[in-house]
Structure formats: structure tokens, C-alpha cells
Amino acid sequence: MIFKGKVAPWWYVVTAGLNGVALAALIYQVQTDNLSAIFIGNLLLFLLLDLYFLPPIFKNEVTISKKTVTVKFGLLTKEISIPGITCVRKMKSYSASFAASFDRVGIESRSMTAVFISLRDNEAFIKELMRKNRKIKYLM
């Protein structure tokens, strides 16, 4: 079963802001004919940030199969074994994660650190996950 990821409006604002700053800097540098190494380094930094911020807008989903949960977040992919999941909880955490919104679900597992995801329908995801493994605890 596939669950679509949620992308909050602030994600679009941050992405547009970063690209706006990069574009303004590029226009300024081209007009002044001063393409320095610092500018090129900053431009590469903006491109790297785009590699993180742009792809999740188009590829952001979680798939539950018989034995695994596969999280696809832009260029990143993570697989979690369903029998290894110990706890699922709703949270509003600001830590780095596979989520483009602050409305997150945390998946805790015995074999890895917690994974935070943000979905359009968190409740349906939790119900489906608990149907696959009844030993999973649900904490609000």
C-alpha cells in the first residue's frame, strides 16, 4: 500500500527563497563581471541544497509491503523491517528527517534510530502498519 507524503507550504517558501537568492547573486555577479571562486563555491552550495529540497516535492511516499516499510523522500530511500518496529508515535519534532512538514509520525525500531515521516493520511498509515504487526505500540 502506498501513502503519499505531505509537503508543507513552508517547504515551498524555503525552496523558492534559496533559489531566489542564488538567482539574484548570479545576476549581480554577471553584471559586475566578477565571477570569483567564493561566488562559485556559494553557487555550488545552493545547488547541493536544491538536491535536498526539490526532489521531495515530486517523490515523497511511503510503501508498506508484507515485511518492509520503504520510505522514498526525494533522492533518499530507507527500508525498515516491519517485525523490527517497536513503536509508532505522532510528534511535532524539528529534527532532520524524511519529512517536509512538521506534522510527523515517528517510527522506532530495534535495529536503527527513529525515522520521522510526514504523510497526507497519518492515521491510515498507522492503522495499516499495526495491522501488519500487532506488537507495535501506538503512542500519541
N, C-alpha and C positions, 0 to 999 in steps of 0.2 A: 504494500500500500504506500502511495506517495503523498507526502504532505508538503505543500508549498511554504516556502519561507516568507517571513514578514520583513519588509523594508520600511523603516520609519521615515517620515519626512525630513528629519534632521540629517539622515544619511545622504539624501539628495543635495541638501544645502551644503554640507561639508564637501561633497564631491565637486559641486559647481564652484564653490569658493576656492578650493585648491586649484582647479583648472583656470578660474578667472585670474588668480594671482599669477600663475605661470604664464598665461597668455599676455597679461599686462607687462610682465617683466620681459618677455620675449619681444614684444612690440617696442618697448623702451630701449632695449639693448640694440635692436636692429636699427632704430632711428639714430642712435648716437654712435653707431659703428664701433661699439666697444664690447665685442664678444670675448669676455675674459674667461679664464679657467674656473673662477668661482661661479660665474653665471652658468657655465656648462654643468658644473657639479650640482648646482641647485636645480637645474632643469632635469637632470637625471634623478634627483631625489623626488621631484614631483611625478616623474614617470613611474618610479617604483611605488609611490603612494597610489597612483592610479591603478596599478596592477592589483592592489588590495581592494580599493573602493569601487571600481567599475564592474568587475565580473559578478559580484553578488547581486547586482541589480537584475542580471539576466539568468544567472544559475544559482539558485538558492532553494534547496529542497532536502527533505529527509525521507529516506525509503526504509520501510520496515519489511524485511523478508522473514523466513522461518527462523533463522538463527542469528541474524545481524541487523543492526541499525546502521545505515550508511548516510552520513551527513555530507552533503555537497554544498560548499559555500565558496562560490567563485572558483578560483584555481585550487582551493584546498578541498581535500576529501579525507574523511575519517570513518573508520568502521569500528563499531562497538558490538561485542558479543552479547546477545540478549540474556543468556544464562548468567553472565557475569555482572549484570546490572543489579545493584542493591537498592537504590533509592532514586526517586524522581521527585523533584520539587519545583514549584513555581517560585520565581525570585526576580527581584529587580536589582541586579548586580551590574556594576560598571566595569568588571574585569574583562580582559581580552577574551574573545570567544568566537564561535561560529554564529554570531547573531548580529543583525543590522537593526536591532531595536532593543529597547531596554525591557520590554515585556518578554522575559526569558523563562525557559524551562531548563533546569539543571539535571543532568544525568550523571549519577555517581556509580562508579564501577569498582570492583575489587582490583582490576588489573591496570587501571590508569587514573589520572586525575579527572576531576569533574569536567564535563563538556557542557557548555551553555549554548542553547539553540533558541531561535525565535521563529515561531510558526504562526500562520494565519489562524489556525484552529488548534490551539494547545490542548484543549480538553479532549478532542477526538484522538489526538496523538497519544496522550496519556492512557486513555481507555484501551486503545489498540495495543499499546506496549504492555499494559497489565494483563490483557487477555492472553498474550504470548507467554508471559512469565508471571504467575500468580504470587510469587515470592517477593516481587518488587514492592517496596513501601512507597506510599504517596504522602508527602508532607506538603502542607500548604505554606 
